Amino acid sequence: MKLQVFVFQVMEHLPVEVIGNILSRLGGARDVVIASATCRKWREAWRKHLHTLSFNSNDWHVYQDITTSRLEILITQTIFQTTGLQGLSILMDDVDEFSASTVIAWLMYTRETLHRLIYNVRTTPNVNILEICGRQKMEILELSHNSITGVEPNFQRFPCLKSLSLSYVSISALDLNLLLTACPKIETLELINPEIAMSDAQVTVELSSPTLKRVYVEAISLDKFILEADSIECLHLKDCALELFELIGKGTLKHFKIDDVSVIHLDIGDTVDNLEIIDVSNFTIMWPKFYQMISKSSKLTKLHLWDVVFDDEDEIVDLETIAVCFPHLSHLALSYDLRDGVVNYGLQGSSHLENVFVLELGWTIINDLFSHWVEGLLKLCPNLRKLVIHGVVSEAKSPEECQMLANFTSSIVQLMRKYMHVDVQFDYE
């Protein structure tokens, strides 16, 4: 009882601004409304000092149970009782279309103070977010299932925007580039499964921004994708189908990641001098051409080649070359592939990977040679501190597979007795 009185007294003396911060950290509109009913002071904090509010159809089943018109009224009443919202999130995945006039009212009411808008609302007709929220204080904008047309950089300008995310958004290649032009301070761009509207048969996207630092592109299919970004530091391509991808920059790229991408011509040009991380997964490459592209990356500290298929079946990655060209390499990750009795990562040569402290090795189909390959790599890394072994174990294992896994486990246990200073971890899926 004394503790409850003490807590009540502490809460009573909290500044109303602090209460506003507490309510903002709750995020979900339902929780905020319930908490604000505590007392008059908390209601005041909700009305005058709440800065973040979120409506998510997955947070509360009632959002999906009530009619759309009733939901519109509920959201309207909640938003209109606040002043000075800086962050607004409206995610209505499994809800019928809203009235455009109602959604416009929400945005018009909050736009002058909003710094962050996360918006996934289907409306009839489509709401022009750029027209409503342009020329304001917006710093982060995430749009989903929306349509963007007729971008006018001079009018629909976002002078403060630093992060833009477009998911399942319909937009033309021209409007996409104009939108970047309208964001003179943009640093982060995410494109997830966009519907690129084109005026001709060849699908080409050309984007240019001198301020972009981080670019993430997922589930996009194009003939040509040309990105000109003088300040880019991180580029991540995932699940894309491209005939040509070209990056034009000024050598600022530090992190290059490519995952499950089909590309015929990949050109990151003269941007590789400062690369620190190369992460390639589920990708078919011509090793000589790829190596020539990254060989100038003398500052490389992490190299991740996982489930990589070589275009020429006779190609072998020479670890001697990797050791010589990447002297600062500290983290190496390789997956094992055996072709005609030959491992695709050769252990020939006398050079050691002196600075490799973390080694990740994996297989998709295990055989007796894998443990010998692991042993050979351990000999190349005299200063190794951590070894992580990844493997795929099928649910329906044959007796031969079980015996193979047992033999491998015994071999690794025996091998690691020679390397007691190395921390060993196993990660099976």
C-alpha positions in Angstrom: 0.0 0.0 0.0 2.8 2.4 0.9 4.5 1.6 -2.4 1.3 2.4 -4.3 1.0 5.7 -2.5 4.7 6.5 -3.2 4.2 5.7 -7.0 1.1 7.8 -7.1 2.9 10.8 -5.5 5.8 10.4 -8.0 3.4 10.3 -10.9 1.6 13.4 -9.6 4.7 15.4 -9.6 5.9 14.4 -13.0 6.1 17.4 -15.4 3.4 17.3 -18.1 6.1 17.3 -20.8 7.6 14.1 -19.3 4.2 12.5 -19.3 3.9 13.4 -23.0 7.1 11.6 -23.7 5.9 8.6 -21.8 2.7 8.5 -23.8 4.6 8.9 -27.1 6.8 5.9 -26.3 3.7 3.8 -26.0 3.2 4.3 -29.7 -0.1 2.5 -30.3 -3.1 4.9 -30.3 -5.3 2.5 -28.2 -2.6 2.3 -25.4 -2.2 6.1 -25.5 -5.9 6.7 -25.1 -6.2 4.3 -22.2 -3.2 5.7 -20.4 -4.3 9.3 -20.9 -7.5 8.5 -19.0 -5.5 8.2 -15.8 -6.2 11.7 -14.7 -6.7 15.3 -15.9 -2.9 15.8 -16.0 -2.4 12.8 -18.3 -5.2 14.0 -20.6 -3.5 17.4 -20.8 -0.3 15.7 -21.8 -2.1 13.7 -24.5 -3.6 16.9 -26.0 -0.6 19.2 -25.7 2.6 17.2 -25.5 2.0 13.9 -27.4 4.5 13.8 -30.3 4.1 10.3 -31.7 0.9 8.4 -32.5 0.5 5.0 -34.4 -2.6 3.3 -35.8 -1.8 -0.3 -36.9 -4.5 -2.7 -38.0 -2.4 -5.6 -36.7 -2.1 -4.1 -33.2 -5.8 -4.4 -32.2 -8.5 -6.6 -33.7 -11.2 -4.0 -33.4 -9.6 -2.1 -36.2 -10.6 -4.9 -38.5 -13.9 -5.7 -36.8 -15.7 -2.3 -37.1 -16.9 -0.7 -40.3 -14.5 1.6 -42.2 -16.6 4.6 -41.6 -16.6 4.0 -37.8 -12.8 3.5 -38.0 -12.4 6.8 -39.8 -14.3 8.6 -37.1 -12.3 6.9 -34.4 -9.0 7.9 -35.9 -10.2 11.4 -36.7 -11.3 12.0 -33.1 -8.0 10.7 -31.7 -5.8 12.8 -34.0 -7.8 16.0 -33.7 -7.4 15.9 -29.9 -3.7 16.3 -30.2 -1.5 19.3 -31.0 2.0 19.3 -32.4 2.3 15.6 -33.6 5.8 15.0 -34.9 5.4 11.3 -35.8 2.3 9.7 -37.3 2.0 6.1 -38.4 -1.1 4.8 -40.2 -0.8 1.2 -41.3 -4.1 -0.3 -42.5 -3.1 -3.5 -44.3 -6.3 -5.5 -44.0 -8.8 -2.7 -44.0 -11.1 -1.6 -46.8 -10.5 1.7 -48.6 -10.9 4.9 -46.7 -12.5 8.1 -47.9 -9.8 10.3 -49.4 -11.4 13.5 -47.9 -11.0 12.0 -44.4 -7.4 11.0 -44.9 -6.6 14.5 -46.4 -8.1 16.0 -43.2 -5.7 14.0 -41.0 -2.7 15.1 -43.0 -3.8 18.7 -43.3 -4.3 18.9 -39.6 -0.8 17.5 -38.7 1.4 18.4 -41.7 2.9 21.6 -40.3 4.5 19.8 -37.3 5.1 16.3 -38.8 8.7 15.1 -39.0 7.9 11.5 -39.7 5.1 9.9 -41.6 4.6 6.2 -42.1 1.6 5.8 -44.4 -0.1 2.6 -45.8 -3.7 3.5 -46.5 -5.8 2.7 -49.5 -8.2 5.5 -50.5 -10.7 6.3 -53.2 -9.5 8.3 -55.0 -5.8 8.2 -54.4 -4.4 10.9 -52.0 -1.5 13.0 -53.3 0.8 12.8 -50.3 3.5 14.9 -52.0 1.1 17.8 -52.6 -0.2 17.8 -49.1 3.1 17.3 -47.2 5.6 19.1 -49.4 7.4 22.2 -48.3 7.0 21.2 -44.7 9.4 19.9 -41.9 9.1 16.2 -43.0 12.4 14.3 -42.4 11.2 10.6 -42.8 8.6 9.5 -45.3 7.5 5.9 -45.7 4.8 5.2 -48.3 3.2 1.9 -49.1 0.5 0.9 -51.7 0.2 4.4 -53.1 0.4 6.0 -56.5 2.7 8.9 -57.3 2.2 10.9 -60.5 3.2 14.2 -62.0 6.0 15.2 -59.5 6.8 18.9 -59.6 10.1 19.4 -57.8 9.7 23.2 -57.5 6.2 22.9 -55.8 6.3 19.5 -54.2 9.6 20.1 -52.4 10.9 18.4 -49.3 13.6 20.6 -48.0 14.2 18.6 -44.8 13.6 15.0 -46.0 16.5 12.7 -45.1 14.9 9.2 -45.5 12.4 8.1 -48.2 10.9 4.6 -48.4 8.5 3.5 -51.2 6.9 0.0 -50.9 4.6 -1.3 -53.6 4.2 2.2 -55.0 3.3 2.9 -58.6 5.6 5.6 -60.0 7.2 6.4 -63.4 11.0 6.4 -63.8 10.9 10.1 -64.5 8.8 10.9 -61.5 11.1 8.8 -59.3 14.1 10.8 -60.3 12.2 14.1 -60.0 11.2 13.1 -56.5 14.9 12.7 -55.5 15.6 16.1 -57.0 12.8 17.5 -54.8 14.7 16.2 -51.7 18.0 18.2 -51.6 19.0 16.6 -48.2 18.0 13.0 -48.8 20.5 10.4 -47.4 18.5 7.1 -47.4 16.4 5.6 -50.2 14.4 2.3 -50.0 12.6 0.9 -53.1 10.6 -2.3 -52.4 8.7 -3.9 -55.2 7.9 -0.6 -57.0 5.6 -0.6 -60.0 7.7 1.4 -62.5 5.5 2.9 -65.2 7.3 3.3 -68.5 6.5 5.1 -71.8 8.5 2.7 -74.0 9.3 -1.0 -74.2 12.7 -0.8 -72.5 12.4 -0.3 -68.8 15.2 2.0 -67.7 15.6 3.9 -64.4 18.2 6.6 -64.0 18.5 8.1 -60.5 20.8 10.9 -59.5 21.4 12.5 -56.1 24.6 14.1 -54.7 23.5 13.5 -51.0 22.3 9.8 -51.0 24.4 7.7 -48.6 22.3 4.5 -48.3 20.3 2.8 -51.0 18.2 -0.4 -50.6 16.5 -1.9 -53.6 14.3 -5.1 -53.4 12.2 -7.0 -55.8 12.6 -4.8 -58.9 12.8 -6.0 -62.5 14.4 -3.6 -65.0 16.4 -3.6 -68.2 18.7 -0.8 -67.0 19.3 0.7 -63.6 21.8 3.6 -63.5 22.4 5.2 -60.1 24.6 8.3 -59.8 25.3 9.0 -56.2 28.5 10.9 -55.3 28.2 10.4 -51.5 26.9 6.8 -51.4 28.3 4.6 -48.6 26.0 1.6 -48.5 24.3 -0.2 -51.5 22.1 -3.3 -51.0 20.4 -5.1 -53.9 18.0 -7.9 -53.1 15.8 -10.2 -55.1 16.2 -8.2 -58.3 16.3 -9.1 -62.0 18.4 -6.6 -64.0 20.1 -6.7 -67.4 22.4 -3.8 -66.4 23.2 -2.1 -63.1 25.7 0.7 -63.1 26.8 2.8 -60.1 28.4 6.1 -60.8 30.1 7.6 -57.7 33.2 9.2 -56.3 34.8 6.3 -54.3 32.7 6.8 -51.2 31.1 3.3 -51.2 31.9 1.3 -48.0 29.3 -1.5 -47.9 28.2 -3.4 -51.0 25.6 -6.2 -50.5 23.9 -8.2 -53.2 21.5 -11.1 -52.4 19.6 -13.3 -54.9 20.1 -10.9 -57.8 20.1 -11.8 -61.5 22.2 -9.3 -63.4 24.0 -9.6 -66.7 26.2 -6.6 -66.6 27.2 -5.3 -63.1 29.4 -2.2 -63.0 30.3 -0.3 -59.8 33.1 1.4 -61.7 35.6 3.5 -59.7 33.5 3.5 -56.5 35.4 0.5 -54.9 38.6 2.1 -53.5 37.1 2.6 -50.0 35.0 -0.6 -49.8 35.1 -2.2 -46.4 32.4 -4.8 -46.7 31.5 -7.0 -49.7 28.5 -9.3 -49.1 27.4 -11.6 -52.0 24.8 -14.3 -51.6 22.8 -16.5 -54.0 24.5 -15.0 -57.0 26.0 -16.2 -60.3 29.3 -14.5 -61.1 32.3 -14.6 -63.5 35.0 -14.6 -60.8 37.8 -13.1 -62.9 35.5 -10.1 -63.9 34.1 -9.7 -60.4 37.6 -9.9 -58.9 38.9 -7.3 -61.3 36.0 -5.1 -60.2 36.8 -5.3 -56.5 40.6 -5.9 -56.6 41.3 -2.2 -55.8 39.4 -2.5 -52.5 42.6 -2.6 -50.4 40.6 -1.4 -47.3 38.3 -4.4 -47.3 37.7 -5.8 -43.8 34.8 -8.3 -44.5 34.3 -10.6 -47.5 31.1 -12.7 -47.6 30.6 -15.1 -50.5 27.7 -17.4 -49.8 25.9 -19.7 -52.2 27.8 -18.2 -55.1 27.7 -20.0 -58.4 30.5 -19.4 -60.9 29.6 -18.9 -64.5 32.5 -21.0 -65.6 32.4 -24.4 -63.9 36.2 -24.6 -63.9 36.7 -21.4 -62.0 38.3 -21.6 -58.6 38.7 -18.7 -56.2 42.3 -18.5 -55.2 42.6 -17.7 -51.5 46.2 -16.8 -52.1 45.0 -13.9 -54.2 42.5 -12.8 -51.6 45.2 -12.8 -48.9 47.5 -10.6 -51.0 44.9 -8.1 -52.3 42.9 -7.6 -49.1 45.6 -7.3 -46.3 43.1 -5.8 -43.8 40.6 -8.6 -44.1 39.3 -9.5 -40.6 36.1 -11.4 -41.4 35.8 -14.0 -44.1 32.7 -16.0 -44.9 32.6 -18.8 -47.5 30.1 -21.5 -48.4 31.4 -24.9 -49.6 30.7 -26.2 -53.0 32.3 -29.3 -54.5 32.4 -29.9 -58.3 34.0 -32.9 -59.8 36.0 -33.5 -56.6 37.3 -29.9 -56.6 36.4 -27.3 -54.0 35.6 -23.9 -55.5 37.9 -22.1 -53.1 41.5 -23.3 -53.6 43.9 -23.5 -50.7 47.0 -23.3 -52.8 49.8 -20.7 -52.0 51.9 -19.7 -49.1 50.3 -16.5 -48.0 48.3 -16.4 -44.8 45.2 -14.5 -43.9 47.0 -12.9 -41.0 44.3 -10.5 -39.9 41.2 -12.8 -40.2 39.8 -13.0 -36.7 36.3 -14.3 -37.6 35.8 -17.2 -40.1 32.3 -18.4 -41.2 32.1 -21.6 -43.2 29.0 -23.4 -44.5 27.6 -26.1 -46.6 24.4 -27.0 -48.3 25.3 -30.7 -49.1 27.9 -32.1 -46.7 30.5 -34.7 -47.5 33.7 -36.1 -46.1 35.9 -33.4 -47.7 34.3 -30.5 -45.9 36.2 -31.2 -42.6 39.5 -31.3 -44.6 38.6 -28.0 -46.2 37.8 -26.5 -42.8 41.2 -27.7 -41.5 43.0 -26.2 -44.5 41.3 -22.8 -43.9 42.2 -22.9 -40.2 45.9 -23.2 -41.1 45.6 -20.1 -43.3 44.3 -18.0 -40.4 46.9 -18.1 -37.6 45.3 -15.4 -35.6 41.7 -16.7 -35.7 39.5 -16.1 -32.7 36.1 -17.3 -33.8 34.9 -20.0 -36.1 31.2 -20.3 -37.1 30.0 -23.3 -39.0 26.7 -23.1 -40.9 24.9 -26.1 -42.2 21.7 -27.3 -43.7 20.2 -30.4 -42.1 17.2 -32.0 -43.9 14.2 -33.1 -41.9 14.1 -36.5 -43.7 17.7 -37.7 -43.1 18.9 -40.9 -44.6 21.1 -43.2 -42.5 24.0 -42.1 -44.8 23.4 -38.5 -44.0 23.2 -39.1 -40.3 26.5 -41.0 -40.4 28.1 -38.2 -42.5 27.0 -35.6 -40.0 28.3 -37.7 -37.1 31.6 -38.2 -38.8 31.9 -34.5 -39.4 31.1 -33.7 -35.8 33.8 -36.1 -34.6 36.3 -34.6 -37.1 35.6 -31.0 -35.9 35.9 -32.0 -32.2 39.2 -33.7 -32.9 40.4 -30.8 -35.1 39.5 -28.0 -32.6 41.6 -29.6 -29.9 44.5 -28.1 -31.8 42.9 -24.7 -31.7 41.7 -24.4 -28.1 42.0 -20.5 -28.4 39.3 -20.4 -31.1 35.6 -20.0 -30.1 33.5 -22.4 -32.2 29.8 -22.0 -32.9 27.4 -24.1 -35.0 24.4 -22.7 -36.8 22.2 -25.3 -38.4 19.0 -24.8 -40.3 
